[in-house]
Amino acid sequence: MISNTIIVCLAAFIAGFIDAIVGGGGLVQTPVLFMTFPHLSVASLLGTTKIPSFSGTAVSLYQYARRVSIEWKFITWVALAAFCSSMLGSRLVSFVSNQTFKPIILVALVIVAIYTYTKKNFGQQEEKSLSFQQSLLRGISAGLLIGFYDGFIGPGTGSFLALIFISLLGHDFMSASAHAKIVNLSTNLASIIYFAINGNILFELALPMAVCNMIGGFLGTRFALLKGNKFIRIFFLCVVCATIVRFGYDVFFK
């Protein structure tokens, strides 16, 4: 049991590091937890991953907020919308198989990867041309969509959020990552509340994983702030490609 705990804590550290830069840490943390404890229920494992994810994201957000200007009036409403839809997504996963939607997501990810790769200046500087009302409408719509996705499916949520903040709202990668952290915190909190109410969180695993995820998040954020937008763009591409491989495996081999 101790060796298994060390394995999942190491995965949590790596996930925290990845999440801090551009999201996508769930691609590491969740599969390792499932492989290490295959005898535990899916709901318990999913619920357990939300505690370290929330903790690492909180540490990362604190560091970003010291260096990046946060639009709190705007992002609060987006986070609230994401919180509500994430709760709904977590509830519906009991009734509808998320396998139905994975082929659609796979195609979307491939388009995202091609677009990001071919457009070299994507996310390199802010290009805001929207009024506050227009930004708020787009942000809330995106929050509802991605919040539901996080509660229903999950992996790659941070990457999708960063993409939306860049492509629809004109943020650069640094600003997009910072604002994505706030929305991601709200979706994780919604899932934590849902899974905790239903007794699906293994705190003996979640707490040590949370400590490791926070350390990874701290180091990942420092690295991202040091390297800047160009590095984050490359890292974003790597995470999206890894997500494509993950969903491709689910679609074609499961």
MIMAR-595860 format. One line per 10 residues: number of its first residue (from 1); their letters; for each residue x, y, z of N, C-alpha, C. Coordinates in steps of 0.02 Angstrom, whole numbers, plus 50000, padded with zeros to 5 digits. Layout:
N
NUM) A) X/Y/Z/X/Y/Z/X/Y/Z | ... $
end
This chain:
254
1) MISNTIIVCL) 50042/49939/50000/50000/50000/50000/50044/50063/50000 | 50099/50061/50040/50143/50120/50043/50175/50134/49976 | 50199/50080/49942/50230/50089/49877/50180/50116/49826 | 50117/50093/49829/50066/50118/49784/50052/50192/49796 | 50053/50211/49860/50042/50281/49877/50098/50324/49849 | 50159/50300/49853/50216/50337/49826/50209/50346/49750 | 50185/50294/49716/50176/50298/49644/50125/50352/49625 | 50068/50352/49659/50016/50401/49641/50036/50471/49663 | 50077/50476/49715/50101/50542/49737/50150/50571/49685 | 50192/50528/49657/50238/50550/49604/50198/50573/49543 $
11) AAFIAGFIDA) 50145/50536/49526/50102/50556/49470/50068/50622/49484 | 50048/50633/49547/50017/50696/49566/50065/50755/49560 | 50128/50743/49577/50180/50795/49570/50187/50814/49496 | 50194/50764/49452/50202/50777/49381/50140/50813/49353 | 50081/50789/49375/50019/50820/49352/50014/50893/49374 | 50035/50907/49435/50035/50977/49459/50080/51021/49419 | 50138/50995/49400/50186/51033/49359/50156/51048/49291 | 50126/50998/49259/50096/51007/49192/50036/51054/49196 | 49993/51043/49245/49933/51084/49253/49950/51158/49262 | 50003/51171/49299/50022/51240/49313/50040/51279/49250 $
21) IVGGGGLVQT) 50068/51244/49201/50091/51278/49141/50033/51290/49092 | 49996/51239/49077/49942/51248/49027/49884/51199/49036 | 49880/51163/49092/49826/51115/49103/49843/51048/49072 | 49802/50998/49086/49812/50931/49058/49845/50882/49104 | 49855/50901/49168/49886/50856/49215/49846/50793/49229 | 49781/50797/49217/49738/50739/49227/49756/50681/49181 | 49791/50696/49127/49813/50643/49081/49865/50597/49114 | 49898/50622/49165/49947/50583/49203/49916/50555/49266 | 49887/50598/49305/49864/50580/49372/49808/50528/49372 | 49757/50539/49331/49699/50494/49331/49716/50423/49308 $
31) PVLFMTFPHL) 49749/50414/49250/49765/50346/49228/49809/50308/49277 | 49858/50342/49308/49903/50309/49356/49863/50285/49417 | 49817/50327/49440/49776/50308/49498/49733/50247/49481 | 49705/50246/49420/49663/50190/49399/49703/50126/49392 | 49765/50132/49367/49807/50072/49357/49834/50046/49424 | 49847/50091/49471/49876/50071/49534/49824/50041/49582 | 49762/50065/49577/49709/50040/49621/49649/50017/49579 | 49658/49965/49537/49604/49943/49493/49544/49913/49529 | 49554/49894/49592/49499/49862/49630/49450/49913/49659 | 49469/49976/49659/49425/50027/49687/49375/50052/49635 $
41) SVASLLGTTK) 49319/50080/49659/49266/50102/49614/49288/50163/49574 | 49260/50170/49514/49275/50227/49471/49258/50293/49505 | 49200/50295/49537/49178/50356/49570/49227/50376/49625 | 49252/50328/49664/49299/50343/49718/49365/50369/49691 | 49388/50340/49636/49452/50362/49606/49445/50432/49576 | 49390/50443/49540/49379/50509/49510/49372/50563/49564 | 49335/50547/49617/49326/50594/49672/49392/50610/49706 | 49434/50558/49714/49499/50567/49747/49545/50613/49707 | 49543/50609/49641/49587/50651/49600/49571/50725/49605 | 49510/50741/49623/49489/50812/49624/49522/50852/49680 $
51) IPSFSGTAVS) 49537/50819/49737/49570/50855/49792/49640/50879/49773 | 49684/50835/49749/49750/50860/49728/49746/50909/49670 | 49701/50899/49623/49694/50945/49567/49676/51015/49591 | 49629/51018/49638/49608/51083/49665/49665/51116/49703 | 49701/51077/49743/49755/51105/49784/49812/51133/49741 | 49834/51093/49691/49888/51116/49648/49869/51177/49607 | 49807/51178/49584/49783/51235/49544/49781/51298/49587 | 49761/51291/49650/49758/51349/49696/49827/51380/49706 | 49877/51337/49717/49946/51361/49726/49970/51396/49663 | 49956/51366/49605/49976/51394/49541/49943/51462/49529 $
61) LYQYARRVSI) 49878/51466/49544/49842/51529/49534/49871/51585/49577 | 49889/51569/49639/49917/51619/49683/49980/51651/49653 | 50022/51610/49623/50083/51636/49593/50069/51676/49529 | 50022/51650/49487/50005/51687/49426/49975/51756/49444 | 49933/51758/49496/49899/51820/49514/49947/51875/49536 | 50007/51855/49557/50057/51904/49578/50093/51935/49518 | 50088/51903/49460/50124/51925/49400/50079/51945/49342 | 50018/51919/49343/49971/51930/49287/49909/51967/49313 | 49886/52015/49274/49826/52053/49292/49763/52009/49283 | 49726/51999/49337/49666/51958/49336/49604/52002/49330 $
71) EWKFITWVAL) 49561/51986/49282/49498/52023/49273/49445/51991/49317 | 49445/52008/49381/49403/51974/49430/49328/51983/49417 | 49308/52043/49397/49236/52055/49385/49210/52010/49330 | 49251/51998/49280/49233/51955/49223/49237/51881/49241 | 49293/51861/49270/49306/51790/49280/49263/51759/49335 | 49238/51800/49382/49195/51774/49435/49131/51745/49405 | 49101/51779/49357/49039/51755/49325/49053/51693/49283 | 49109/51692/49249/49127/51633/49209/49137/51572/49254 | 49172/51582/49309/49184/51528/49356/49120/51502/49387 | 49073/51547/49402/49009/51527/49431/48969/51484/49381 $
81) AAFCSSMLGS) 48970/51504/49318/48935/51465/49266/48967/51396/49259 | 49034/51394/49260/49069/51331/49255/49055/51285/49314 | 49050/51315/49374/49036/51276/49435/48969/51240/49428 | 48918/51277/49407/48851/51248/49401/48849/51192/49348 | 48879/51204/49291/48876/51153/49238/48921/51093/49254 | 48974/51103/49292/49016/51047/49313/48978/51001/49360 | 48939/51030/49404/48898/50991/49450/48848/50948/49409 | 48819/50979/49358/48772/50942/49315/48808/50886/49278 | 48867/50900/49252/48906/50849/49216/48923/50790/49261 | 48944/50804/49323/48959/50751/49371/48898/50709/49386 $
91) RLVSFVSNQT) 48841/50740/49387/48778/50704/49400/48759/50660/49341 | 48765/50685/49280/48742/50649/49221/48788/50591/49203 | 48850/50592/49227/48896/50538/49209/48870/50470/49234 | 48824/50472/49283/48794/50410/49309/48742/50382/49261 | 48718/50423/49214/48663/50402/49171/48682/50394/49098 | 48731/50432/49075/48749/50431/49004/48823/50415/48996 | 48839/50371/48951/48909/50353/48939/48946/50410/48904 | 49002/50432/48932/49040/50486/48899/49078/50460/48839 | 49079/50394/48828/49111/50366/48768/49078/50392/48704 | 49014/50410/48708/48977/50434/48650/49008/50498/48622 $
101) FKPIILVALV) 49035/50540/48666/49059/50605/48646/49134/50607/48629 | 49170/50554/48647/49243/50556/48639/49265/50561/48566 | 49232/50529/48517/49253/50539/48447/49248/50612/48425 | 49196/50647/48448/49187/50717/48431/49244/50759/48460 | 49261/50744/48523/49315/50781/48557/49381/50767/48523 | 49392/50705/48500/49454/50687/48466/49464/50729/48403 | 49411/50736/48364/49415/50777/48302/49430/50849/48320 | 49397/50875/48372/49408/50944/48393/49480/50955/48414 | 49509/50907/48449/49578/50912/48472/49627/50914/48414 | 49614/50873/48364/49658/50872/48305/49657/50940/48270 $
111) IVAIYTYTKK) 49598/50970/48265/49591/51036/48235/49629/51088/48276 | 49623/51084/48342/49658/51130/48387/49734/51124/48378 | 49759/51063/48374/49831/51051/48366/49857/51081/48301 | 49820/51069/48246/49840/51094/48180/49840/51171/48179 | 49787/51199/48208/49779/51272/48208/49835/51305/48249 | 49849/51278/48308/49900/51306/48352/49969/51300/48320 | 49982/51244/48287/50047/51233/48256/50059/51279/48197 | 50007/51289/48156/50015/51328/48094/50014/51403/48108 | 49979/51424/48160/49976/51495/48176/50028/51511/48229 | 50087/51531/48207/50145/51539/48251/50135/51593/48304 $
121) NFGQQEEKSL) 50095/51644/48289/50085/51699/48336/50026/51687/48383 | 49998/51627/48381/49939/51611/48421/49957/51616/48496 | 49922/51662/48530/49932/51670/48602/49996/51704/48623 | 50031/51736/48577/50094/51768/48594/50085/51838/48622 | 50028/51869/48607/50014/51935/48635/49939/51944/48640 | 49918/51989/48684/49846/52001/48693/49819/52039/48633 | 49759/52019/48611/49726/52051/48554/49653/52063/48570 | 49641/52101/48622/49572/52112/48645/49538/52167/48606 | 49480/52151/48578/49442/52201/48540/49368/52198/48558 | 49351/52163/48612/49281/52154/48631/49262/52200/48689 $
131) SFQQSLLRGI) 49199/52219/48692/49174/52256/48749/49168/52208/48808 | 49158/52236/48868/49151/52194/48927/49091/52147/48920 | 49036/52174/48894/48975/52133/48886/48987/52075/48837 | 49021/52089/48782/49036/52036/48733/49081/51983/48764 | 49133/52005/48800/49178/51958/48832/49142/51916/48884 | 49097/51948/48921/49060/51913/48973/49014/51859/48943 | 48981/51876/48888/48936/51829/48855/48975/51769/48830 | 49031/51782/48797/49072/51727/48771/49102/51686/48828 | 49123/51721/48881/49154/51687/48937/49106/51642/48973 | 49045/51666/48986/48995/51626/49021/48975/51565/48979 $
141) SAGLLIGFYD) 48966/51576/48913/48949/51521/48868/49004/51467/48870 | 49067/51490/48867/49123/51443/48870/49126/51408/48938 | 49112/51446/48992/49113/51417/49059/49061/51362/49066 | 49002/51372/49039/48950/51321/49041/48971/51258/49003 | 49000/51268/48945/49020/51211/48903/49078/51172/48934 | 49132/51208/48952/49191/51174/48979/49179/51148/49049 | 49137/51182/49088/49120/51158/49154/49084/51091/49150 | 49037/51086/49103/49002/51022/49093/49051/50968/49071 | 49095/50986/49026/49146/50939/49002/49189/50912/49059 | 49210/50957/49104/49253/50936/49159/49217/50889/49206 $
151) GFIGPGTGSF) 49154/50903/49220/49116/50859/49264/49098/50793/49232 | 49091/50793/49166/49067/50734/49130/49124/50690/49104 | 49179/50722/49080/49234/50683/49050/49300/50700/49085 | 49323/50763/49081/49379/50784/49123/49445/50800/49091 | 49482/50749/49065/49552/50762/49043/49559/50818/48992 | 49608/50862/49004/49621/50916/48956/49581/50979/48968 | 49543/50982/49024/49501/51040/49037/49540/51105/49037 | 49597/51106/49071/49638/51166/49074/49662/51189/49006 | 49678/51141/48963/49701/51158/48895/49644/51188/48854 | 49584/51159/48860/49526/51187/48824/49511/51258/48848 $
161) LALIFISLLG) 49516/51269/48913/49502/51335/48941/49553/51386/48914 | 49616/51367/48913/49668/51412/48888/49655/51429/48814 | 49636/51378/48776/49621/51389/48704/49564/51439/48696 | 49512/51432/48736/49455/51476/48730/49473/51548/48749 | 49511/51556/48802/49530/51624/48823/49574/51658/48770 | 49612/51619/48734/49655/51648/48682/49614/51662/48619 | 49578/51611/48593/49546/51617/48528/49482/51659/48530 | 49444/51656/48584/49380/51692/48587/49384/51759/48624 | 49433/51764/48670/49434/51823/48713/49497/51865/48704 | 49545/51841/48663/49603/51882/48646/49659/51885/48697 $
171) HDFMSASAHA) 49662/51837/48745/49715/51835/48794/49779/51806/48763 | 49837/51821/48793/49897/51785/48775/49901/51722/48819 | 49951/51679/48807/49954/51615/48843/49960/51625/48918 | 49999/51674/48939/50010/51686/49011/49944/51706/49045 | 49910/51754/49016/49846/51777/49044/49793/51722/49040 | 49792/51685/48984/49744/51631/48976/49754/51577/49029 | 49816/51560/49042/49831/51509/49093/49808/51532/49162 | 49819/51595/49177/49800/51621/49243/49724/51620/49251 | 49687/51644/49202/49614/51645/49207/49584/51575/49204 | 49616/51531/49166/49593/51462/49163/49597/51428/49231 $
181) KIVNLSTNLA) 49647/51447/49271/49654/51417/49338/49594/51432/49382 | 49567/51493/49376/49510/51512/49418/49449/51471/49399 | 49436/51464/49334/49379/51424/49311/49389/51351/49330 | 49450/51326/49323/49465/51257/49339/49455/51243/49414 | 49471/51292/49456/49459/51285/49528/49385/51276/49542 | 49343/51315/49507/49271/51311/49519/49242/51244/49496 | 49267/51217/49440/49241/51152/49417/49265/51096/49462 | 49327/51101/49486/49352/51050/49534/49313/51053/49599 | 49298/51113/49622/49260/51121/49685/49191/51090/49678 | 49159/51101/49621/49092/51072/49611/49095/50996/49614 $
191) SIIYFAINGN) 49146/50967/49582/49153/50893/49583/49169/50868/49653 | 49212/50905/49690/49229/50885/49758/49166/50883/49802 | 49124/50934/49796/49062/50937/49835/49018/50877/49818 | 49010/50864/49752/48967/50809/49730/48992/50742/49755 | 49057/50729/49743/49085/50664/49763/49089/50656/49839 | 49102/50711/49875/49105/50707/49948/49037/50691/49978 | 48986/50721/49952/48917/50707/49976/48900/50634/49967 | 48926/50604/49913/48911/50534/49899/48964/50486/49927 | 49010/50513/49968/49060/50471/50001/49111/50439/49953 | 49129/50476/49900/49173/50448/49849/49242/50479/49848 $
201) ILFELALPMA) 49267/50501/49905/49335/50528/49909/49376/50489/49960 | 49432/50461/49938/49477/50424/49982/49530/50472/50009 | 49517/50501/50067/49560/50554/50093/49630/50529/50111 | 49637/50465/50127/49703/50439/50143/49750/50440/50082 | 49721/50441/50022/49760/50450/49960/49759/50522/49937 | 49701/50554/49943/49693/50622/49916/49739/50673/49950 | 49748/50667/50015/49787/50718/50051/49862/50716/50035 | 49895/50658/50037/49966/50658/50017/49975/50676/49943 | 49927/50655/49901/49930/50674/49830/49923/50750/49822 | 49882/50780/49864/49872/50853/49861/49936/50890/49877 $
211) VCNMIGGFLG) 49973/50866/49927/50037/50899/49945/50085/50896/49885 | 50090/50837/49854/50135/50828/49797/50113/50870/49737 | 50048/50874/49726/50022/50913/49670/50036/50987/49681 | 50032/51010/49743/50046/51081/49758/50120/51097/49745 | 50164/51051/49764/50235/51062/49751/50248/51066/49676 | 50218/51019/49639/50225/51019/49566/50196/51082/49535 | 50139/51105/49562/50108/51166/49537/50150/51227/49550 | 50182/51229/49608/50226/51286/49625/50285/51289/49577 | 50318/51232/49566/50376/51231/49521/50356/51243/49448 | 50300/51214/49427/50277/51224/49358/50261/51296/49343 $
221) TRFALLKGNK) 50229/51330/49390/50212/51400/49380/50274/51444/49376 | 50323/51431/49420/50385/51469/49418/50420/51459/49351 | 50418/51398/49326/50450/51383/49262/50415/51419/49205 | 50348/51418/49205/50310/51451/49152/50320/51527/49153 | 50320/51557/49212/50330/51630/49217/50400/51649/49194 | 50448/51605/49206/50517/51618/49185/50525/51614/49110 | 50493/51564/49079/50503/51550/49007/50458/51593/48962 | 50396/51610/48985/50353/51654/48945/50308/51620/48895 | 50277/51661/48851/50224/51637/48806/50248/51586/48754 | 50308/51595/48726/50331/51549/48674/50339/51478/48701 $
231) FIRIFFLCVV) 50367/51473/48762/50374/51407/48793/50306/51376/48807 | 50259/51417/48833/50193/51391/48850/50157/51366/48787 | 50166/51401/48730/50136/51379/48668/50160/51309/48649 | 50226/51298/48653/50254/51232/48636/50229/51179/48685 | 50227/51196/48749/50202/51149/48799/50129/51133/48787 | 50090/51185/48768/50020/51176/48752/50011/51125/48695 | 50052/51133/48644/50049/51086/48587/50064/51014/48609 | 50113/51006/48652/50131/50940/48677/50074/50909/48716 | 50041/50949/48759/49986/50924/48799/49926/50905/48756 | 49911/50947/48705/49856/50932/48660/49869/50867/48621 $
241) CATIVRFGYD) 49931/50858/48599/49948/50796/48562/49942/50735/48608 | 49963/50743/48671/49955/50688/48719/49882/50672/48731 | 49841/50725/48733/49769/50715/48742/49739/50679/48682 | 49762/50696/48622/49739/50662/48561/49755/50587/48565 | 49816/50571/48586/49835/50500/48593/49789/50465/48643 | 49777/50499/48699/49734/50470/48751/49664/50456/48724 | 49632/50506/48692/49565/50497/48667/49564/50449/48607 | 49617/50450/48567/49621/50403/48511/49622/50331/48535 | 49658/50319/48590/49659/50251/48619/49589/50232/48644 | 49556/50279/48678/49488/50265/48704/49439/50250/48648 $
251) VFFK) 49445/50288/48592/49397/50281/48537/49409/50218/48497 | 49473/50202/48481/49487/50148/48434/49506/50082/48466 | 49526/50082/48529/49551/50020/48558/49513/49997/48620 | 49463/50034/48640/49422/50013/48698/49353/49991/48676 $
end
